[in-house]
Amino acid sequence: MIIEGENQPRSEPEIIDGLEEFLLADQVRTFSLLVMMALYSGSVRTRRDTGVDWKASLKHVKTYSFAGMTALGFMLIDNMMLWEATMESLALIFGAAAVSLIIGIPIGILMAYSRWADVLIKPLLDLMQTMPAFVYLIPAIVLFSTGVVSAMLATVIFAAPPLIRLTAHGIRGVDIELVEAGKAFGAGPITRLIKIELPMARPTIFVGINQMIMLSLSMIVIAALIGAEGLGNEIMRAINRINPGAGFEAGLAIVILAIYLDRFVGAFGAETN
C-alpha cells in the first residue's frame, strides 16, 4: 500500500530545513541564482572548448545557451505549479550530496593509499550497489522513523559508492612520474595529494560526483514512500489518485532537474589543458 507523504510526520535535519527555507523564501532570487549558476557553468564550458578567456566567453553564444534552457525549464516547472515540490527535492539532493562528498572523498583517498582499506571497503561497496534500493529504507526507518532524515540516509547509502570508487580510481590513475617529480622537489604526502594527485584526478572525481547526484535524484520517488516531500511525493499522489497527467508533469520536472544538474556538474569536471 502506498502512503502519501503528506500523512507522514516530518522531522527534517537542519541542513535540509535550512536549504528548503533558502530556496523557498524568495522565488525570484532562487530562479535568478539557478540561472546565474547555469550562466557561469556555460562560461566555464565555453572557455574549455574554445580556449578563450572569461571576457571573450561572455560574447560567445554557447555561454548563454544553457542559461536560456535553464530559465525556460524552471519557468515551465513554475507554470505546472511544481516549484515548491522541485525546491524540496533539490534541497534533499543537495543535502545528500553534501554528506556523500564529506564521507565519500576521504574514503576514496584512503582506498587509493591503503591496500588493506581497499580490500575491506570494496566488498561493502559491492553490497551497497547491488542491494535493491527499497532495502535501504528498512534500517533508515528503524533508526529514524519516517521522514526526511530516513530519506537522506537511504539516499546517501545508495548514491555514495560510485563517488568512493571513482575517487580511488582517479588518484590511482595519476601518472607516477608526476608523483615522483613531486617527491624529488621535496613535496610531502599531503602536498602531493593536494597539489598533484587531486587536481590530476579531478575529471574522474567529477564523474563520480555526477553519478552520485544522478543516483540521489533517482531516489526521490522511492524516498517519498517514507515521508519525504518533493516531486517523488507528487508522483506517489498521482498514482494513488490514478492521475496520469499529474504524474507526467512531476516526471517532466524531474527530467528538467536532472538535465540541469548533469550539465552544471559536467562543466567543472571535464579535463582541461
N, C-alpha and C positions, 0 to 999 in steps of 0.2 A: 504493500500500500504506500503510495506516495503522499507524504505530508507536506503541505505548503509551508515555506519558510516563515510566512508571516505569523503562524501559530506557534513558532518556537521561541523560547526565551533567548534573549540576546545578551551576550557577555563579551564585549569586544576588548581586545588588548589596546593599550594606549596608542601603539603605533598605528593600528588600523583606524581607531577612533579619530586620532589627530589628522590622518590623511583624508578621511571622509569629510571631516569638518572643513579642511582647507579646500578640497575640491568642490564641495557643495556650497560654500559660503557665498561665493560670487561667481556666477556662471560666466559672465563676460570676461572676468580675469582668468578663469580656468581655460576658457576657449582660447583666449589670446596667448596664454602660456603654452598650450599644446601646439598652436600654430607656430609660435616663435621657436619652439624646440624642433619642429619639423623644418623650419627655415634654416636653422643652424646646422642640422644634420645634412640638409641638402647642400649647404655651402661646403661642408666637410667632404661630401661625396664628389662635388664638382672639382674641388682643389686636388683631390686624389686622382680623379680620372683625367683631368686636363693639365695638371701641373702648374696652374696659375696661383697667384697669391690671393688672400682673402678679399682684397678690394676688387680685383678683377672678377672674382667669383660672384660678387653681387650684381654684375652685369650679365651673368650667364643665365639662360632660360632654365637650365637643369636645376639651378639652385631653388627656383620658385615652384617647380612642378609638384614636388612632394608636399610643400606647404599648401598649395592650392587644393590638392586632393584631400589633404587633412581637413582643411576648412569645409569643403563640400561634404566629406564623410561625417564629421561631427554635427554639421547643420542638419543632415539627414537624420542622425540619431535624435537630435532635439525635436525635429519635426514628427518623429514617431513616438514622442513622449517617453523616451527611454534614457534621457540624460542622467537622471538620478541613479537609475539602476546601473548604467555604464560607469559612472564615477565610483559607485560602491564596488563594482568588480575591479576597476582599476586600482582602488585602494588596497583590496585584498591581494592583487597581483604584485603591487609594489612592496607591500609588507612581506609577503612570502619570498619575493626576490631578494630583499634586503637580508632576511635571515639566511637564505640559501647562500648568498655571497659571503656573509660573515663566517658561516660554517664551512662552505664548500671549498673556497680557495685555499685556506690554510691546510685542510685535509689533503687537497690535491698536491700542494707543495710537499707535505710530509710524505706522501706516497712516492713522489718523484725522487726524494732524497733517501728514503729508507726502504730497503728491500723487504724487511720484516713487516713494516707498516703496509706495504703493497700486498703482501701475501695475506695478511689478516683482514684488510679492509675490502679487497676486491670481491671475495665471496658475499660479503654483506651488501655490496653494491649490486651484485648479480641478483640477490634475493629481492632487493628493493625495486629493481627494474622489471623483474619477471612476475612479481606478485600482482594480482588484479587490483586495480585502483580502489575498488569498493572495500577491499580488506583493510586498507589503511584507516577507514572510518571507524572500525571497531575499537582499536586501542585509543583512538582520539576521543571517542565518546565516553569510554570507560574512565579516562583520566580527567576530561574537562567537560563532560556532558555535551549537549548540543549547543551550537552557536559558532561564532566566527573563530574562536580560539581553536576549536577542533578542526574546522575547515582549513585554517592556516597550517596547523601541524600536519594534516594529511597532505596538503599541497607541497609543503617543504620536503616531506619524505618522498613524494612521487617525483618531484622536479629536480632535486639536488644531485642525484647520481651522474647525469651527463656532464654537469659542471665540474664535479670532482674528477671524473675520468679524463676529461679533455684538458683540465689544468695540469694534471700529472703528465699527460701525453705531450702537451706543448713544451713543458720545461725539459722533459727528457729529450725532445727533438731539437733542442738548441745545439748549434754547431759546436762541437767540443773544442775546436780551435779558438773560438771566441772566448770560451770559458778559460782555456789555458792562457790566452793573452791577458785576460783579467788577472789571473794568478801571477803572471810574470810582472805585471805592473803593481803588484802588492795589494790587490783588492781582496778583502776578506770574504767569507761566505755570504754575509748579509749584503755587502756592497755588490757582489756579483749577482746575487738574486735580484736586487732592486734595479741595478744599472744595466745588466746584461740579459739575464735569463727571462725575467718577466716581460721586458719590452719585446724581446725576440719571440716570446711565446704568445704575445698579445692576440694575433689573429686566431689562433686555436682556442685561447681562453674565451674570446668573444663569441666564437661559435658555440661554446658551452653555455655562455650566458644567454645567447639567443635561444638555444634549445630549452634551457631552464625556464625562460619566460613563456615560451610557447606551451610547454607542458603545464605550467601554472595556469595558463589561460584555458587549457583543455579540462582542468579540474573544476572550473567554476560551476559547471552544470551538476557534477557529482556532489560538490560541496553544498549545493542547495538542498540536498536530501537531509542534511543535518543542521539546517537553520541558517546558512549563510545567505545574506541578501545579495541582490545584484541581478545580472542578466540570467544566471542559472535559475534563480527563483522565478523569473518571468517565464522561462521555458517550462518549468515544472507546473506553474499556474496554468499555462496554456494547455498542457497535456491533461491536467485534471478537468479542465473545462471543455476539452475537445475543441480548441480554438486554433486551427492551423495557421490562420493569418497572424495572430499574436505571436505564435511560436516562430514563424518565418521572420517576422520583424526582429525578434530578440536574437535569432540566429544570424541575421544580417548585421546587427550591431556587433556581435562577437567577431564576425569576419572583418569588419572595418577596424575594430580594435586590434585584431591580430596583424593585419597588414601594417597598421601604424607602428606597432611595437617592433615588428620584424624589420621594417625599413629603418626605423630610428636606431636600433641597436646595431644593425648591419653596417651603417655608415661609419661607425667608430672602430669596427673590428677588422676591416679589410686591410690587407698588407699594403704598406706604403714603402717608398724608396728611402 
